[in-house]
Amino acid sequence: MAKASKKKSAEQEESIISYKGFDARMQCRGYQFEIGKEYVHDGEVEACAGGFHACEYPLDVFNYYAPGSSKFALVEQRGDLSRHDEDSKVASRSISIKAEISIPALITAAFEFVRSRCEPATSEHATGNSSASSATGDRSASSATGDRSASSATGNSSASSATGYSSASSATGYRSASSATGNSSASSATGYSSASSATGDRSASSATGNSSASSATGNSSASSATGYSSASSATGDRSASSATGNSSASSATGDSSASSATGYSSASSATGDRSASSATGYRSASSATGNSSASSATGYSSASSATGDRSASSATGNSSASSATGNSSASSATGYSSASSATGDRSASSATGNSSASSATGDSSASSATGDSSASSATGNSSASSATGDSSASSATGYRSASSATGNRSASLTTGWCSSSEIKPDLTGKSLHAVAIAVGGASKARAPAGSAITLCYRNDDGELIHIRSSKVGDNGIKPDTWYSLNESCEFVEAQTWPQS
């Protein structure tokens, strides 16, 4: 269990400036905050247990809030203070939310934080056994306090600190900051105004993009920020995070997770253990929060989310969206402006047609929309729905129901027991060669000339007694007329349903 130390002042209230992270709604653990307001905690103040928390070291906020989906603020903490021994987190009696702060501002603050804790300008400081420290840049500072550590600050106004055993830190970029505090860790900040921090044992962090930030806090983790104004954070043990796109953000917080944001202004987050997330499309977003989940957003302005355990989500079409929230579910949106959602456990949804939509919400359900402007929905457990014709629509909402619309601009609907399935006639009179299938008991089907129907008869216990198919025009089947199947396996005209 992490230890915390507490400071109290009987004569004067202690005050510190620090940095706090929030979710996109300015909430922290469900508590709503607002810029410009002060909050006071009533109760025990202890780091990780009670009080309002913030971080003195700016980049430590990435350990708790991913840069791609969070907000950050400059705060003032006062009163009783309790410091966390494993990072710079501090719990306080009161907190004032001063101003929202951007990622580039956090980078600058990180530099000032590191530099203020090194030796005065142009000096060298090597106190660790067999350590080496070099400060060759104007107004630079270098500190090597860990045994067999090495620190080099060659960039003007740069700061480098190597405090971990056998650690290495290099700050070569102008106004860059590099800190290697983890044992056998390595940190390099070569970009202008970049910041790199490697605090996990055997971790590696590299910030080569201008105004970039890279943080590797997980043991054996790796983080790389090469894009301009990019941010990369690897907090999970054995995790890897890479932000190569300009203004991109990548966060890998799950153990053995991987996150990559290569698209311009893209965001990628892998929070589930053994999860993988990749955002390569321009202004794309990818999130893998389920354990052993995978999410990929490669299309322009696309979004992909895999929140179910062992789920997979892929959005490759421009302006497409894909979501896999069910456990062991799969969702794919490859068509332009397409949308695919798989929320049922073991469900599968695919939207490959342009402007198509597919939704599989029932457990073990499957939905596929491959035609342009097509829509397919499977909401019943173990249901299947497929719309492959252009501008077609298919919906299977009944328990273990099936619906298929394969004709151009066709529609098929089945809802299970007492369900209906139909193929609407083509407005130009063109033969669609489609099939309307209704497999539920007491179900109905109809289709235009040139198409066919398939019907079932089930007893009151739901047992399948008969199944029969016929082309429209054969066996007395009239076009655009509702039919059902009776106990003698005969097609009979059913009650006509109202026109939509």
C-alpha positions as CSV (number, residue, x, y, z in Angstrom):
1,M,0.0,0.0,0.0
2,A,1.3,3.5,-0.9
3,K,2.5,5.6,2.0
4,A,1.6,9.2,2.5
5,S,3.3,11.9,4.6
6,K,1.3,14.8,6.1
7,K,2.4,18.4,6.8
8,K,0.6,20.8,9.1
9,S,1.5,24.3,10.1
10,A,0.2,25.8,13.4
11,E,1.4,29.3,12.6
12,Q,0.8,29.7,8.8
13,E,-1.3,27.9,6.4
14,E,0.8,26.1,3.7
15,S,-0.1,26.8,0.1
16,I,1.2,25.2,-3.1
17,I,0.6,25.6,-6.8
18,S,-0.1,22.3,-8.5
19,Y,-2.0,20.8,-11.5
20,K,-5.2,18.8,-11.6
21,G,-6.8,16.6,-14.2
22,F,-10.5,16.1,-14.9
23,D,-12.7,14.2,-17.3
24,A,-14.2,16.0,-20.3
25,R,-17.0,17.4,-18.1
26,M,-14.6,18.9,-15.5
27,Q,-15.4,16.1,-13.0
28,C,-13.1,14.1,-10.8
29,R,-14.4,10.8,-9.4
30,G,-17.9,12.1,-9.9
31,Y,-17.3,15.5,-8.2
32,Q,-18.1,18.5,-10.3
33,F,-15.6,21.3,-10.5
34,E,-15.7,24.8,-12.0
35,I,-13.0,27.3,-13.0
36,G,-12.7,30.1,-10.5
37,K,-14.2,28.3,-7.5
38,E,-12.8,27.1,-4.2
39,Y,-13.7,23.8,-2.5
40,V,-13.1,22.8,1.1
41,H,-12.9,19.2,2.3
42,D,-14.7,18.2,5.5
43,G,-12.9,15.2,7.0
44,E,-9.5,13.5,7.2
45,V,-6.9,14.6,4.6
46,E,-4.7,11.8,3.4
47,A,-3.2,11.1,0.0
48,C,-5.3,8.6,-2.0
49,A,-7.8,8.5,0.8
50,G,-9.3,11.9,1.6
51,G,-9.1,15.5,0.5
52,F,-8.8,17.2,-2.9
53,H,-5.9,15.8,-5.0
54,A,-3.6,17.4,-7.5
55,C,0.0,17.0,-8.7
56,E,3.0,19.2,-8.2
57,Y,4.8,17.8,-11.2
58,P,2.7,18.7,-14.2
59,L,3.1,15.5,-16.2
60,D,2.1,13.3,-13.3
61,V,-1.5,14.3,-14.1
62,F,-1.3,12.0,-17.1
63,N,-1.0,9.1,-14.7
64,Y,-4.6,9.6,-13.7
65,Y,-6.2,11.3,-16.7
66,A,-5.4,10.6,-20.4
67,P,-4.4,13.7,-22.4
68,G,-6.7,12.9,-25.3
69,S,-10.0,12.9,-23.4
70,S,-9.3,15.1,-20.4
71,K,-9.1,18.6,-19.1
72,F,-6.4,20.1,-16.9
73,A,-6.2,23.1,-14.6
74,L,-3.8,25.1,-12.6
75,V,-4.8,24.9,-9.0
76,E,-3.8,26.2,-5.5
77,Q,-3.9,23.8,-2.6
78,R,-4.0,25.1,1.0
79,G,-4.5,23.9,4.5
80,D,-3.5,20.4,5.7
81,L,-1.4,18.7,3.0
82,S,-0.7,15.0,2.6
83,R,1.9,13.9,0.0
84,H,1.9,10.6,-1.9
85,D,5.3,8.9,-1.7
86,E,5.1,7.3,-5.2
87,D,4.6,10.5,-7.2
88,S,3.9,14.2,-6.7
89,K,0.2,13.8,-5.9
90,V,-0.9,15.9,-2.9
91,A,-4.1,15.8,-1.0
92,S,-5.3,19.1,0.6
93,R,-7.9,20.6,2.8
94,S,-9.0,23.2,0.2
95,I,-8.4,23.7,-3.5
96,S,-8.9,26.6,-5.8
97,I,-9.4,26.0,-9.5
98,K,-7.4,28.9,-11.0
99,A,-7.5,28.4,-14.8
100,E,-7.7,25.6,-17.4
101,I,-4.3,24.8,-18.8
102,S,-3.3,23.4,-22.2
103,I,-0.9,20.5,-23.0
104,P,1.8,22.9,-24.3
105,A,1.4,24.9,-21.1
106,L,1.8,21.8,-19.1
107,I,5.0,21.1,-21.0
108,T,6.4,24.5,-20.1
109,A,5.4,24.0,-16.5
110,A,7.2,20.6,-16.5
111,F,10.4,22.2,-17.7
112,E,10.2,24.8,-15.0
113,F,9.5,22.2,-12.4
114,V,12.6,20.1,-13.4
115,R,14.9,23.0,-13.9
116,S,14.1,24.6,-10.5
117,R,15.1,21.3,-8.8
118,C,18.5,21.1,-10.6
119,E,21.7,23.0,-9.7
120,P,22.0,26.7,-10.7
121,A,22.5,27.6,-14.4
122,T,25.6,26.3,-16.3
123,S,26.6,24.0,-13.4
124,E,27.1,20.3,-13.3
125,H,25.9,18.1,-10.5
126,A,26.9,14.4,-10.2
127,T,26.4,13.0,-6.7
128,G,25.7,9.4,-7.5
129,N,28.5,6.7,-7.5
130,S,29.9,6.3,-11.0
131,S,27.5,9.0,-12.2
132,A,28.1,11.6,-14.9
133,S,26.4,14.9,-15.5
134,S,27.0,17.4,-18.3
135,A,25.4,20.9,-18.8
136,T,26.7,22.5,-22.0
137,G,23.7,24.5,-23.1
138,D,23.4,28.2,-22.1
139,R,21.3,28.5,-18.9
140,S,21.0,24.7,-18.8
141,A,21.0,22.4,-15.7
142,S,21.9,18.8,-15.3
143,S,21.7,16.5,-12.3
144,A,22.8,12.9,-11.9
145,T,22.1,11.6,-8.4
146,G,21.4,8.0,-9.1
147,D,24.3,5.5,-8.9
148,R,25.8,4.7,-12.4
149,S,23.4,7.3,-13.8
150,A,24.0,9.8,-16.7
151,S,22.5,13.1,-17.3
152,S,23.2,15.5,-20.2
153,A,21.6,19.0,-20.9
154,T,22.9,20.4,-24.2
155,G,20.0,22.5,-25.3
156,N,19.8,26.1,-24.3
157,S,17.7,26.6,-21.2
158,S,17.2,22.8,-20.9
159,A,17.1,20.7,-17.8
160,S,18.0,17.1,-17.3
161,S,17.8,14.9,-14.2
162,A,18.7,11.3,-13.7
163,T,17.9,10.1,-10.2
164,G,17.2,6.5,-10.8
165,Y,19.8,3.7,-10.4
166,S,21.5,3.1,-13.8
167,S,19.2,5.7,-15.4
168,A,20.0,8.0,-18.3
169,S,18.5,11.4,-19.2
170,S,19.2,13.7,-22.1
171,A,17.7,17.1,-22.8
172,T,19.0,18.4,-26.1
173,G,16.1,20.5,-27.3
174,Y,15.8,24.2,-26.6
175,R,13.8,24.7,-23.3
176,S,13.4,21.0,-23.1
177,A,13.1,18.9,-19.9
178,S,14.0,15.3,-19.3
179,S,13.7,13.3,-16.1
180,A,14.6,9.6,-15.5
181,T,13.7,8.6,-12.0
182,G,13.0,4.9,-12.6
183,N,15.7,2.4,-12.1
184,S,17.4,1.4,-15.4
185,S,15.1,4.0,-17.1
186,A,15.9,6.2,-20.1
187,S,14.4,9.6,-21.0
188,S,15.2,11.8,-23.9
189,A,13.7,15.2,-24.8
190,T,15.1,16.5,-28.1
191,G,12.1,18.6,-29.4
192,Y,11.8,22.3,-28.8
193,S,10.0,22.9,-25.5
194,S,9.5,19.2,-25.2
195,A,9.2,17.2,-21.9
196,S,10.0,13.6,-21.3
197,S,9.6,11.7,-18.0
198,A,10.5,8.0,-17.3
199,T,9.5,7.1,-13.8
200,G,8.8,3.4,-14.1
201,D,11.6,0.9,-13.6
202,R,13.1,-0.2,-16.9
203,S,10.8,2.3,-18.7
204,A,11.7,4.4,-21.7
205,S,10.4,7.8,-22.8
206,S,11.2,9.9,-25.8
207,A,9.8,13.4,-26.7
208,T,11.2,14.4,-30.1
209,G,8.3,16.6,-31.4
210,N,8.3,20.3,-30.7
211,S,6.2,21.1,-27.7
212,S,5.6,17.4,-27.2
213,A,5.2,15.5,-23.9
214,S,6.0,11.9,-23.2
215,S,5.6,10.1,-19.9
216,A,6.4,6.4,-19.1
217,T,5.4,5.6,-15.6
218,G,4.6,2.0,-15.9
219,N,7.3,-0.6,-15.2
220,S,8.9,-1.8,-18.4
221,S,6.7,0.7,-20.3
222,A,7.6,2.7,-23.4
223,S,6.3,6.1,-24.5
224,S,7.2,8.1,-27.6
225,A,5.8,11.6,-28.6
226,T,7.2,12.6,-32.0
227,G,4.4,14.7,-33.4
228,Y,4.3,18.5,-33.0
229,S,2.4,19.3,-29.8
230,S,1.7,15.6,-29.3
231,A,1.2,13.8,-25.9
232,S,2.0,10.2,-25.1
233,S,1.5,8.5,-21.8
234,A,2.3,4.9,-20.9
235,T,1.2,4.2,-17.3
236,G,0.4,0.5,-17.5
237,D,3.1,-2.0,-16.7
238,R,4.6,-3.4,-19.9
239,S,2.5,-0.9,-21.9
240,A,3.5,1.0,-25.0
241,S,2.2,4.4,-26.3
242,S,3.2,6.3,-29.4
243,A,1.9,9.7,-30.6
244,T,3.4,10.6,-33.9
245,G,0.7,12.7,-35.4
246,N,0.7,16.5,-34.9
247,S,-1.5,17.5,-32.0
248,S,-2.2,13.8,-31.4
249,A,-2.7,12.2,-28.0
250,S,-2.0,8.6,-27.0
251,S,-2.5,6.9,-23.7
252,A,-1.8,3.3,-22.6
253,T,-2.9,2.8,-19.1
254,G,-3.8,-0.9,-19.1
255,D,-1.1,-3.5,-18.2
256,S,0.5,-4.9,-21.4
257,S,-1.6,-2.5,-23.4
258,A,-0.6,-0.6,-26.6
259,S,-1.8,2.7,-28.0
260,S,-0.8,4.5,-31.2
261,A,-2.0,7.9,-32.4
262,T,-0.5,8.7,-35.8
263,G,-3.2,10.8,-37.4
264,Y,-3.2,14.6,-37.2
265,S,-5.2,15.7,-34.1
266,S,-6.0,12.0,-33.4
267,A,-6.6,10.5,-30.0
268,S,-6.0,6.9,-28.9
269,S,-6.6,5.4,-25.5
270,A,-5.9,1.8,-24.4
271,T,-7.1,1.4,-20.8
272,G,-8.0,-2.3,-20.7
273,D,-5.4,-4.9,-19.8
274,R,-3.8,-6.4,-22.9
275,S,-5.9,-4.0,-25.0
276,A,-4.8,-2.3,-28.2
277,S,-5.9,1.0,-29.7
278,S,-4.8,2.7,-32.9
279,A,-5.9,6.1,-34.4
280,T,-4.3,6.7,-37.7
281,G,-7.0,8.7,-39.5
282,Y,-7.0,12.6,-39.5
283,R,-8.9,13.8,-36.5
284,S,-9.8,10.2,-35.6
285,A,-10.5,8.8,-32.2
286,S,-10.0,5.2,-30.9
287,S,-10.6,3.8,-27.4
288,A,-10.0,0.3,-26.2
289,T,-11.2,0.0,-22.6
290,G,-12.2,-3.6,-22.4
291,N,-9.7,-6.2,-21.3
292,S,-8.0,-7.9,-24.3
293,S,-10.0,-5.6,-26.6
294,A,-8.9,-4.0,-29.9
295,S,-9.9,-0.7,-31.4
296,S,-8.8,0.9,-34.7
297,A,-9.8,4.2,-36.3
298,T,-8.1,4.7,-39.6
299,G,-10.7,6.8,-41.5
300,Y,-10.7,10.6,-41.7
301,S,-12.7,11.9,-38.7
302,S,-13.6,8.4,-37.7
303,A,-14.3,7.1,-34.2
304,S,-13.9,3.6,-32.8
305,S,-14.6,2.3,-29.3
306,A,-14.1,-1.2,-27.9
307,T,-15.4,-1.4,-24.3
308,G,-16.4,-5.0,-24.0
309,D,-13.9,-7.6,-22.8
310,R,-12.4,-9.4,-25.8
311,S,-14.2,-7.0,-28.1
312,A,-13.0,-5.6,-31.4
313,S,-14.0,-2.4,-33.2
314,S,-12.8,-0.9,-36.4
315,A,-13.7,2.3,-38.2
316,T,-11.9,2.6,-41.5
317,G,-14.4,4.7,-43.5
318,N,-14.1,8.4,-43.5
319,S,-16.5,10.0,-40.9
320,S,-17.4,6.5,-39.8
321,A,-18.2,5.3,-36.3
322,S,-17.9,1.9,-34.8
323,S,-18.7,0.7,-31.2
324,A,-18.2,-2.7,-29.7
325,T,-19.5,-2.7,-26.1
326,G,-20.7,-6.3,-25.7
327,N,-18.2,-8.9,-24.4
328,S,-16.5,-10.9,-27.2
329,S,-18.4,-8.6,-29.7
330,A,-17.1,-7.3,-33.0
331,S,-18.0,-4.1,-34.9
332,S,-16.7,-2.8,-38.2
333,A,-17.6,0.4,-40.1
334,T,-15.8,0.6,-43.4
335,G,-18.2,2.6,-45.5
336,Y,-18.0,6.4,-45.8
337,S,-20.2,8.0,-43.1
338,S,-21.2,4.5,-41.9
339,A,-22.1,3.5,-38.4
340,S,-21.8,0.1,-36.7
341,S,-22.7,-0.9,-33.2
342,A,-22.4,-4.3,-31.5
343,T,-23.7,-4.1,-27.9
344,G,-24.8,-7.6,-27.3
345,D,-22.4,-10.2,-25.9
346,R,-20.9,-12.3,-28.7
347,S,-22.6,-10.0,-31.2
348,A,-21.2,-8.9,-34.6
349,S,-22.1,-5.8,-36.6
350,S,-20.7,-4.7,-40.0
351,A,-21.5,-1.5,-42.0
352,T,-19.6,-1.6,-45.2
353,G,-21.9,0.5,-47.5
354,N,-21.5,4.2,-47.7
355,S,-23.9,6.0,-45.3
356,S,-25.0,2.6,-44.1
357,A,-25.9,1.7,-40.5
358,S,-25.7,-1.6,-38.7
359,S,-26.7,-2.4,-35.1
360,A,-26.5,-5.8,-33.3
361,T,-27.8,-5.4,-29.8
362,G,-29.0,-8.9,-29.0
363,D,-26.7,-11.5,-27.4
364,S,-25.1,-13.7,-30.1
365,S,-26.8,-11.5,-32.8
366,A,-25.4,-10.5,-36.2
367,S,-26.1,-7.5,-38.3
368,S,-24.6,-6.6,-41.7
369,A,-25.3,-3.5,-43.9
370,T,-23.3,-3.7,-47.1
371,G,-25.4,-1.6,-49.5
372,D,-25.0,2.1,-49.8
373,S,-27.5,4.0,-47.6
374,S,-28.6,0.6,-46.2
375,A,-29.7,-0.1,-42.6
376,S,-29.6,-3.4,-40.7
377,S,-30.7,-4.0,-37.1
378,A,-30.6,-7.2,-35.1
379,T,-32.0,-6.7,-31.6
380,G,-33.2,-10.1,-30.7
381,N,-31.0,-12.7,-28.9
382,S,-29.3,-15.0,-31.5
383,S,-30.9,-12.9,-34.3
384,A,-29.4,-12.2,-37.7
385,S,-30.1,-9.3,-40.0
386,S,-28.6,-8.6,-43.4
387,A,-29.2,-5.7,-45.8
388,T,-27.0,-6.0,-48.8
389,G,-29.0,-4.1,-51.4
390,D,-28.4,-0.5,-52.1
391,S,-30.7,1.7,-50.0
392,S,-32.1,-1.5,-48.4
393,A,-33.3,-1.9,-44.8
394,S,-33.5,-5.1,-42.7
395,S,-34.6,-5.5,-39.2
396,A,-34.7,-8.6,-37.0
397,T,-36.1,-7.8,-33.6
398,G,-37.7,-11.1,-32.6
399,Y,-36.1,-13.7,-30.4
400,R,-33.9,-15.9,-32.7
401,S,-35.4,-14.2,-35.7
402,A,-33.8,-13.7,-39.2
403,S,-34.4,-11.1,-41.8
404,S,-32.7,-10.7,-45.1
405,A,-33.1,-7.9,-47.7
406,T,-30.9,-8.5,-50.7
407,G,-32.6,-6.6,-53.4
408,N,-31.6,-3.0,-54.3
409,R,-33.5,-0.5,-52.2
410,S,-35.4,-3.5,-50.7
411,A,-36.7,-3.9,-47.1
412,S,-37.2,-7.1,-45.1
413,L,-38.6,-7.3,-41.6
414,T,-39.1,-10.2,-39.2
415,T,-39.8,-10.1,-35.5
416,G,-39.9,-13.7,-34.5
417,W,-43.2,-15.1,-33.3
418,C,-46.0,-13.5,-35.2
419,S,-43.5,-11.7,-37.3
420,S,-43.6,-10.4,-40.8
421,S,-41.1,-10.1,-43.6
422,E,-41.6,-8.3,-46.9
423,I,-39.9,-7.2,-50.0
424,K,-41.3,-4.0,-51.3
425,P,-41.7,-3.7,-55.1
426,D,-39.3,-1.6,-57.1
427,L,-40.8,1.8,-58.1
428,T,-39.6,1.3,-61.7
429,G,-41.2,-2.1,-61.9
430,K,-37.8,-3.8,-62.1
431,S,-37.8,-7.4,-60.8
432,L,-35.7,-7.6,-57.6
433,H,-35.3,-11.3,-57.3
434,A,-35.4,-11.0,-53.6
435,V,-36.7,-13.3,-50.9
436,A,-38.8,-12.4,-47.8
437,I,-38.3,-14.9,-45.0
438,A,-40.4,-15.2,-41.8
439,V,-39.3,-18.0,-39.6
440,G,-41.4,-17.2,-36.5
441,G,-44.6,-19.0,-35.6
442,A,-47.8,-17.4,-37.0
443,S,-45.7,-15.2,-39.2
444,K,-46.5,-13.5,-42.5
445,A,-44.6,-12.7,-45.6
446,R,-45.2,-10.9,-49.0
447,A,-43.1,-10.0,-52.0
448,P,-43.5,-8.5,-55.4
449,A,-43.4,-10.3,-58.8
450,G,-40.1,-11.9,-59.5
451,S,-39.3,-12.5,-55.8
452,A,-40.1,-15.3,-53.4
453,I,-41.4,-16.0,-49.9
454,T,-40.4,-18.5,-47.2
455,L,-42.7,-19.3,-44.3
456,C,-42.9,-21.6,-41.3
457,Y,-45.6,-23.3,-39.3
458,R,-45.0,-23.9,-35.6
459,N,-47.2,-25.5,-33.0
460,D,-48.2,-23.8,-29.8
461,D,-45.0,-25.0,-28.1
462,G,-43.0,-23.3,-30.9
463,E,-41.9,-26.5,-32.5
464,L,-41.2,-26.4,-36.2
465,I,-43.8,-28.5,-38.1
466,H,-43.6,-27.2,-41.7
467,I,-41.5,-24.9,-43.8
468,R,-42.2,-24.0,-47.4
469,S,-41.0,-21.6,-50.1
470,S,-42.4,-20.4,-53.3
471,K,-41.7,-17.9,-56.0
472,V,-44.4,-15.2,-56.5
473,G,-46.6,-16.4,-59.3
474,D,-46.2,-20.1,-58.5
475,N,-48.5,-22.2,-56.3
476,G,-51.1,-19.5,-56.5
477,I,-49.0,-16.9,-54.7
478,K,-50.1,-13.4,-55.8
479,P,-47.7,-10.4,-55.7
480,D,-47.9,-8.0,-52.8
481,T,-50.2,-10.2,-50.8
482,W,-49.7,-11.4,-47.3
483,Y,-49.4,-15.1,-46.8
484,S,-49.0,-17.5,-43.9
485,L,-48.5,-21.3,-43.6
486,N,-51.2,-23.5,-42.0
487,E,-50.9,-26.8,-40.2
488,S,-51.4,-28.6,-43.6
489,C,-48.4,-26.9,-45.0
490,E,-50.6,-24.8,-47.3
491,F,-50.1,-21.1,-48.2
492,V,-53.2,-19.2,-47.1
493,E,-53.9,-15.5,-47.5
494,A,-53.4,-13.7,-44.2
495,Q,-55.0,-10.6,-42.8
496,T,-53.7,-7.6,-44.8
497,W,-51.6,-5.3,-42.7
498,P,-52.0,-1.5,-43.0
499,Q,-49.7,0.2,-45.6
500,S,-46.9,2.2,-44.0
